[in-house]
Amino acid sequence: MNERTPRLHGSPQVLIGLIIVAVGVIFLAGNYGLLNAHQVLSYWPVPILVLGAVTIINADSNARRMFGAFIVLIGLWGSGHQFWGISFRIWNLWPAILIAIGITLVMRSRHEADETDGATADQTVNEFAFWSGKERRVSTSFKRGDLTAIMGGIELDLRSASTTAGQAVIEVFAFWGGIEIRVPPDWIVENQVSAIMGGSEDKSGGSADARNRLILKGIVVMGGLEIKT
């Protein structure tokens, strides 16, 4: 029997909530003279870096790995001048984006077998768009997908597809990019995607008692996700 370690779902919401609680505690302690709140808050990049590293290590999908890399970039940008005397400008960090993309491709290759959850090759969809556009149409039994769009776009058409055992899962990650997914009108979509300075819009019209369910997970950063029939 396989036992999996429980994971926190909706990590962006959890992250924001923990940050708000921590800031509130620090200011409250500062108001009572227990510490110097402004001095403590000046070290904010440290927990951001740790959180990003932990997110990458514990990630169970490409979307969460890319989200972890995004958090690490924020921590590096905030800590450069204070701790190392280096002024990190956003443009100067663009090579780090290339590194993150390369690592994602390597991890995708190494973990592809694990992430399919026993699905065969014709039951999975894996698309990666960097500064380009991809279009994919699926007309077979579908079980799992992994869509990554970085400064590009992906269009996935599932209107002629069916699900394996009545359910399919798609992991998405969009960074300065867009993903469009078209589903049959009788599919119900469960959208668990988190958007950061971006948008996720579900225009599908499936009913709650639909025989096919599509579960969407992942992160959209300064990009967009659209689901429609």
C-alpha positions as CSV (number, residue, x, y, z in Angstrom):
1,M,0.0,0.0,0.0
2,N,1.3,3.4,-1.0
3,E,1.2,6.1,1.6
4,R,1.7,9.7,0.5
5,T,2.7,12.5,2.7
6,P,-0.1,15.0,3.0
7,R,0.5,18.2,1.1
8,L,-1.0,21.7,1.5
9,H,-3.2,22.5,-1.4
10,G,-3.7,26.0,-2.7
11,S,-0.1,27.0,-1.7
12,P,-0.3,30.6,-2.9
13,Q,-3.3,31.3,-0.6
14,V,-1.5,29.6,2.3
15,L,1.6,31.6,1.6
16,I,-0.2,34.9,1.5
17,G,-2.1,34.0,4.7
18,L,1.1,33.1,6.6
19,I,2.8,36.3,5.4
20,I,-0.1,38.4,6.6
21,V,-0.1,36.6,10.0
22,A,3.7,37.0,10.4
23,V,3.7,40.7,9.6
24,G,0.8,41.3,12.0
25,V,2.7,39.4,14.8
26,I,5.9,41.4,14.1
27,F,4.1,44.8,14.2
28,L,2.1,43.8,17.3
29,A,5.4,42.8,19.1
30,G,6.9,46.1,17.9
31,N,4.1,48.1,19.3
32,Y,4.7,46.6,22.8
33,G,8.5,47.2,22.5
34,L,9.4,43.5,22.3
35,L,11.4,44.0,19.2
36,N,12.3,46.5,16.4
37,A,9.7,45.6,13.8
38,H,11.3,47.5,10.9
39,Q,14.7,45.9,11.6
40,V,13.1,42.4,11.7
41,L,11.1,43.0,8.5
42,S,14.3,44.1,6.7
43,Y,15.2,40.3,6.6
44,W,12.0,39.4,4.6
45,P,14.0,37.9,1.7
46,V,15.4,35.1,3.9
47,P,12.1,33.2,4.5
48,I,11.1,33.9,0.9
49,L,14.3,32.1,-0.3
50,V,13.7,29.2,2.1
51,L,10.1,28.9,1.0
52,G,11.0,28.9,-2.7
53,A,13.7,26.2,-2.1
54,V,11.3,24.0,-0.1
55,T,8.6,24.4,-2.7
56,I,10.9,23.2,-5.5
57,I,12.1,20.2,-3.4
58,N,8.6,19.1,-2.5
59,A,7.0,19.9,-5.8
60,D,4.9,17.2,-7.3
61,S,4.4,18.9,-10.7
62,N,6.1,21.2,-13.1
63,A,3.7,24.0,-12.2
64,R,4.8,23.9,-8.5
65,R,8.5,23.7,-9.5
66,M,8.1,26.8,-11.6
67,F,6.2,28.5,-8.9
68,G,9.0,27.7,-6.4
69,A,11.6,29.1,-8.9
70,F,9.5,32.3,-9.2
71,I,9.5,32.7,-5.3
72,V,13.3,32.2,-5.3
73,L,13.7,34.9,-7.9
74,I,11.8,37.3,-5.7
75,G,14.0,36.4,-2.7
76,L,17.2,37.0,-4.7
77,W,15.9,40.3,-6.0
78,G,15.1,41.5,-2.4
79,S,18.2,40.2,-0.7
80,G,20.9,41.2,-3.3
81,H,21.7,44.7,-2.1
82,Q,21.1,44.1,1.6
83,F,23.2,41.0,2.1
84,W,25.7,41.0,-0.8
85,G,26.0,44.6,-1.9
86,I,24.6,43.7,-5.3
87,S,21.8,45.7,-6.9
88,F,19.6,43.2,-8.7
89,R,17.5,44.8,-11.4
90,I,14.7,42.8,-12.9
91,W,16.3,42.8,-16.3
92,N,19.6,41.5,-14.9
93,L,17.8,38.4,-13.6
94,W,16.6,37.3,-17.1
95,P,19.3,34.5,-17.3
96,A,17.8,33.0,-14.2
97,I,14.6,32.5,-16.1
98,L,16.5,30.5,-18.7
99,I,18.0,28.4,-15.9
100,A,14.6,27.7,-14.5
101,I,13.3,26.7,-17.9
102,G,16.2,24.4,-18.4
103,I,15.7,22.8,-15.0
104,T,12.0,22.3,-15.8
105,L,12.8,20.5,-19.0
106,V,15.2,18.2,-17.2
107,M,12.8,17.5,-14.4
108,R,10.0,16.9,-16.9
109,S,12.1,14.2,-18.6
110,R,13.2,12.6,-15.3
111,H,9.8,12.5,-13.7
112,E,7.5,12.0,-16.7
113,A,6.9,8.3,-15.9
114,D,5.9,9.1,-12.3
115,E,3.6,12.0,-13.2
116,T,1.4,10.0,-15.6
117,D,-0.1,8.0,-12.7
118,G,0.0,4.8,-14.7
119,A,-1.4,6.4,-17.9
120,T,-0.2,5.2,-21.3
121,A,1.4,7.5,-23.8
122,D,-1.8,8.1,-25.8
123,Q,-3.6,9.1,-22.6
124,T,-1.3,12.0,-21.7
125,V,-0.6,15.4,-23.1
126,N,2.6,17.3,-22.4
127,E,3.1,20.6,-24.1
128,F,5.8,23.3,-23.5
129,A,5.7,26.7,-25.2
130,F,8.5,29.2,-24.7
131,W,8.1,32.4,-26.8
132,S,6.0,30.4,-29.2
133,G,2.5,29.0,-29.7
134,K,1.3,25.4,-29.6
135,E,-2.0,23.9,-30.7
136,R,-3.0,20.4,-29.8
137,R,-6.2,18.4,-30.5
138,V,-7.0,15.2,-28.5
139,S,-9.5,12.7,-29.8
140,T,-8.7,9.7,-27.7
141,S,-9.3,8.6,-24.1
142,F,-7.6,11.2,-22.0
143,K,-6.2,10.9,-18.4
144,R,-3.5,13.5,-17.6
145,G,-1.8,16.6,-19.0
146,D,1.0,19.0,-18.3
147,L,0.9,22.4,-20.0
148,T,3.6,25.0,-19.5
149,A,3.5,28.4,-21.3
150,I,6.3,30.9,-20.8
151,M,5.9,34.1,-22.8
152,G,3.9,32.0,-25.3
153,G,0.6,30.3,-25.7
154,I,-1.0,26.8,-25.7
155,E,-4.4,25.9,-27.2
156,L,-5.6,22.4,-26.2
157,D,-8.8,21.1,-27.8
158,L,-10.5,18.2,-25.9
159,R,-13.9,18.5,-27.6
160,S,-13.5,15.1,-29.3
161,A,-11.8,13.4,-26.3
162,S,-13.2,11.3,-23.5
163,T,-11.8,10.8,-20.0
164,T,-10.4,7.6,-18.5
165,A,-12.6,6.3,-15.7
166,G,-14.6,9.5,-15.9
167,Q,-11.9,11.9,-14.7
168,A,-8.8,13.6,-16.1
169,V,-6.2,16.0,-14.5
170,I,-4.2,18.8,-16.1
171,E,-1.4,20.6,-14.5
172,V,-0.8,24.1,-15.9
173,F,1.9,26.8,-15.5
174,A,1.7,30.1,-17.3
175,F,4.2,32.9,-16.9
176,W,3.7,35.9,-19.1
177,G,1.7,33.5,-21.3
178,G,-1.7,32.1,-22.0
179,I,-3.4,28.7,-22.0
180,E,-6.7,28.0,-23.6
181,I,-8.5,24.7,-23.0
182,R,-11.7,23.7,-24.9
183,V,-13.8,21.0,-23.4
184,P,-17.0,19.1,-24.5
185,P,-20.2,20.8,-23.3
186,D,-21.1,17.9,-21.1
187,W,-17.9,18.0,-19.1
188,I,-17.7,19.5,-15.6
189,V,-14.5,21.5,-14.8
190,E,-13.1,21.7,-11.3
191,N,-10.7,24.7,-11.5
192,Q,-8.1,24.7,-8.7
193,V,-5.7,27.0,-10.5
194,S,-4.2,29.9,-8.6
195,A,-3.6,33.2,-10.3
196,I,-1.0,35.8,-9.3
197,M,-1.3,39.1,-11.1
198,G,-3.1,37.1,-13.8
199,G,-6.5,35.5,-14.5
200,S,-8.3,32.2,-14.7
201,E,-11.7,32.1,-16.3
202,D,-14.0,29.1,-16.7
203,K,-16.7,29.5,-19.4
204,S,-17.5,25.8,-19.6
205,G,-21.2,24.8,-19.1
206,G,-21.0,21.3,-17.7
207,S,-23.5,20.3,-15.0
208,A,-22.6,18.9,-11.6
209,D,-23.9,15.4,-12.5
210,A,-21.7,15.2,-15.7
211,R,-20.1,11.8,-16.4
212,N,-16.7,13.4,-17.2
213,R,-14.8,15.6,-14.8
214,L,-11.7,17.7,-15.7
215,I,-9.6,18.8,-12.7
216,L,-7.2,21.7,-13.4
217,K,-4.3,22.5,-11.0
218,G,-1.3,24.8,-11.2
219,I,-0.3,28.4,-11.2
220,V,-0.8,31.4,-13.5
221,V,1.7,34.3,-13.0
222,M,1.1,37.5,-15.0
223,G,-0.7,35.4,-17.6
224,G,-4.1,33.9,-18.3
225,L,-6.1,30.6,-18.4
226,E,-9.4,30.2,-20.2
227,I,-11.6,27.2,-20.3
228,K,-14.5,27.1,-22.7
229,T,-16.6,24.7,-24.8
